[in-house]
Amino acid sequence: MGYAMTTSSLDGIMEQLECADALDGLQTASEALRNHYQIDHLVYHWVSSSGQQYGCGTYCPDWVARYLDAGYLRIDPVIVGCYQRFHPVDWKRLDWSSKAARAFQKDALEHGVGNQGYSIPIRGPNGQFALFTINHSCHDEAWAEFTESNRRQLILLAHAFNQKALELEPERSPMAAQALSPREVDAMTLLAVGYSRAQVADTLSISENTLRVYIESARHKLGALNTTHAVAKAISRGVIVV
């Protein structure tokens, strides 16, 4: 695990982030920062006042899907704990004592989430709440040294990510979004009402691989960073009604 980025490499990533004109730029930046810091994961996660959420980062797709399907947002100690705080939080300081929290933690570790975490809460306009998180597997001493050494940089990065997300989120494009196909609308609607991917595939009598194609196509047409963001955009634009 690296203990500090060089100024030049950080400046280069920040410059790329500032110049990004699409949400995919946040994903590219998260991967670049993860590699430069030599940590397991780096994640930016936005939750709006209405409960819609999207994000970018380096967690494996299986864990992201599992998190959404299981409704972990409601019990995740990181979300719950950081929502009550305004300063960076080491995950060890959060409350993991409940049975649900321990089961969530066990599931996360089994999906490649590290045993150490550090999250920076961010609050934006209109009830926006976001988290910028770094995650790794290592001993407590090494993690404490790493977070203390990089705390200032991480706070700056967290707010840079959020500023770019706010800049790109408003419906500023004059071009109309591509229309979704009937099957894409069906898939997005079922996901919006809480079906898991397996349940959606079963309902539509298609394979999960075929469903993935529909979802990715809809996400691309909507200009969304991930599936949850695509659902939120489809609802806000009236493409689907739930």
C-alpha positions in Angstrom: 0.0 0.0 0.0 1.4 3.4 -1.0 1.6 6.1 1.6 1.3 9.1 -0.6 0.9 10.0 -4.2 3.3 12.2 -6.0 2.1 15.7 -6.6 2.4 15.3 -10.4 0.4 12.2 -10.6 -2.4 13.6 -8.3 -2.4 16.8 -10.4 -2.8 14.8 -13.5 -5.7 12.8 -12.3 -7.4 16.0 -10.9 -7.0 17.7 -14.2 -8.6 14.8 -16.0 -11.5 14.9 -13.5 -12.0 18.6 -13.9 -12.1 18.2 -17.7 -14.5 15.3 -17.7 -17.7 16.0 -19.6 -19.5 12.8 -18.7 -20.1 10.7 -15.6 -17.7 8.0 -16.9 -14.9 10.4 -16.1 -15.6 9.9 -12.4 -15.2 6.1 -12.9 -11.9 6.6 -14.8 -10.6 8.9 -12.0 -11.6 6.4 -9.3 -9.7 3.6 -11.0 -6.6 5.8 -11.5 -6.7 6.9 -7.8 -7.1 3.4 -6.6 -4.0 2.3 -8.6 -1.9 5.3 -7.5 -2.7 4.9 -3.9 -2.2 1.1 -4.2 -5.3 0.3 -2.2 -8.0 -2.3 -2.9 -10.9 0.1 -3.6 -12.0 3.7 -4.0 -15.7 4.5 -4.3 -17.9 7.6 -4.7 -21.5 7.0 -3.7 -24.3 9.6 -4.1 -27.7 9.4 -2.4 -30.3 12.1 -3.2 -33.0 13.5 -0.9 -35.5 11.2 -2.5 -33.4 8.1 -1.9 -32.1 7.7 -5.5 -28.5 6.7 -5.6 -25.7 6.1 -8.0 -21.9 6.0 -7.9 -18.6 4.9 -9.3 -15.7 3.0 -8.0 -13.8 -0.2 -8.0 -15.9 -2.7 -6.0 -16.6 -5.8 -8.1 -19.9 -5.8 -10.1 -21.1 -8.8 -8.1 -20.9 -6.9 -4.8 -22.6 -3.8 -6.3 -25.5 -6.0 -7.5 -25.6 -7.9 -4.2 -25.7 -4.6 -2.3 -28.6 -3.2 -4.3 -30.6 -6.5 -4.5 -30.3 -7.1 -0.7 -31.3 -3.5 0.1 -28.1 -3.0 2.2 -28.5 0.8 2.0 -30.9 0.6 4.9 -28.5 -1.3 7.3 -25.0 -0.4 6.0 -23.3 1.0 9.1 -21.1 3.2 6.9 -24.2 4.9 5.4 -26.0 5.1 8.7 -23.1 6.2 10.7 -21.7 8.7 8.2 -25.1 10.3 7.7 -24.9 11.5 11.3 -21.4 12.9 10.9 -19.6 15.7 9.0 -16.0 14.7 9.4 -14.0 11.7 7.9 -14.8 8.5 9.6 -12.7 5.4 10.1 -15.0 2.3 9.8 -13.7 0.9 13.1 -15.4 3.8 14.9 -18.8 2.8 13.5 -21.4 0.6 15.2 -21.1 -3.0 13.8 -22.7 -4.6 16.9 -26.1 -5.6 15.5 -26.7 -9.0 14.0 -27.7 -7.4 10.7 -24.5 -5.3 10.6 -22.3 -8.3 11.3 -24.0 -10.3 8.6 -23.6 -7.4 6.2 -19.9 -7.1 7.1 -19.4 -10.9 6.5 -21.1 -10.7 3.1 -18.9 -7.7 2.2 -15.7 -9.4 3.1 -16.7 -12.5 1.1 -17.2 -10.2 -1.9 -13.7 -8.7 -1.7 -14.4 -5.6 0.4 -11.4 -5.0 2.6 -11.3 -5.0 6.4 -10.4 -1.4 6.6 -12.4 1.6 5.4 -12.3 5.4 5.6 -15.3 7.4 4.4 -15.7 11.2 3.9 -19.3 12.4 4.2 -20.3 15.2 1.8 -23.5 17.2 1.7 -24.7 19.1 -1.3 -27.8 21.1 -2.4 -31.4 19.9 -2.1 -30.6 17.3 0.5 -27.9 15.6 -1.5 -25.6 13.3 0.6 -22.6 11.5 -0.8 -19.7 9.4 0.5 -16.1 9.2 -0.8 -14.6 6.0 0.5 -11.2 4.2 0.4 -11.0 0.6 1.3 -8.2 -1.9 1.9 -7.1 -5.0 3.7 -4.2 -4.5 6.1 -3.3 -4.2 9.8 -4.7 -1.3 11.9 -1.3 0.4 12.3 -0.6 0.5 8.6 -4.1 1.8 7.9 -3.9 4.5 10.6 -0.6 5.7 9.1 -2.0 5.8 5.6 -5.2 7.7 6.4 -3.3 10.2 8.5 -0.7 10.8 5.8 -3.3 11.3 3.1 -6.2 12.8 5.0 -6.0 16.3 3.4 -5.6 15.0 -0.1 -8.6 12.6 0.3 -10.9 15.4 1.6 -10.0 17.5 -1.5 -10.6 14.6 -3.8 -13.9 13.8 -2.2 -15.2 17.3 -2.8 -13.7 17.4 -6.3 -15.7 14.2 -7.1 -18.9 15.6 -5.7 -18.5 19.0 -7.5 -18.1 17.2 -10.8 -21.1 14.9 -10.1 -23.2 18.0 -9.3 -22.0 19.7 -12.5 -22.9 16.7 -14.7 -26.1 15.6 -13.0 -28.5 18.4 -14.1 -30.4 17.8 -17.4 -28.3 20.2 -19.4 -28.1 18.4 -22.7 -30.5 19.9 -25.3 -30.5 16.5 -27.1 -33.4 14.2 -26.4 -32.4 10.9 -24.9 -32.7 7.9 -27.2 -36.0 6.1 -26.7 -35.9 2.8 -24.8 -37.2 -0.3 -26.4 -40.3 -2.0 -24.8 -38.1 -4.7 -23.3 -35.8 -2.1 -21.9 -38.7 -0.2 -20.4 -40.0 -3.5 -18.8 -36.6 -4.2 -17.3 -36.1 -0.7 -15.9 -39.7 -0.7 -14.5 -39.2 -4.0 -12.6 -35.9 -2.9 -11.2 -37.4 0.3 -10.1 -40.1 -1.4 -8.1 -37.5 -3.5 -6.3 -37.1 -6.8 -8.2 -33.7 -8.4 -8.2 -32.0 -9.1 -11.5 -32.9 -12.8 -11.1 -36.6 -11.9 -10.5 -36.7 -9.6 -13.5 -35.2 -12.2 -15.8 -37.7 -14.8 -14.5 -40.6 -12.4 -15.0 -39.6 -11.5 -18.5 -38.7 -15.2 -19.3 -35.2 -14.3 -20.4 -31.7 -15.3 -19.2 -29.8 -13.0 -16.9 -27.2 -12.5 -19.6 -29.9 -11.2 -22.0 -31.2 -9.0 -19.2 -27.8 -7.6 -18.7 -27.7 -6.6 -22.4 -31.1 -4.7 -22.0 -29.9 -3.0 -18.9 -26.6 -1.9 -20.4 -28.4 -0.6 -23.5 -30.8 1.4 -21.4 -28.0 2.8 -19.3 -26.1 3.9 -22.3 -29.2 5.6 -23.9 -30.0 7.4 -20.6 -26.4 8.5 -20.1 -26.2 6.9 -16.7 -23.2 5.8 -14.8 -24.7 2.6 -13.5 -28.0 0.7 -13.2 -29.4 2.6 -10.2 -28.6 5.9 -11.8 -30.3 4.7 -15.0 -33.5 3.8 -13.1 -33.5 7.2 -11.4 -33.1 9.0 -14.7 -35.8 6.9 -16.4 -38.2 7.8 -13.6 -37.3 11.5 -13.5 -37.7 11.8 -17.3 -41.1 9.9 -17.3 -39.6 7.1 -19.4 -41.0 4.6 -16.8 -43.8 5.1 -14.2 -43.8 3.3 -10.9 
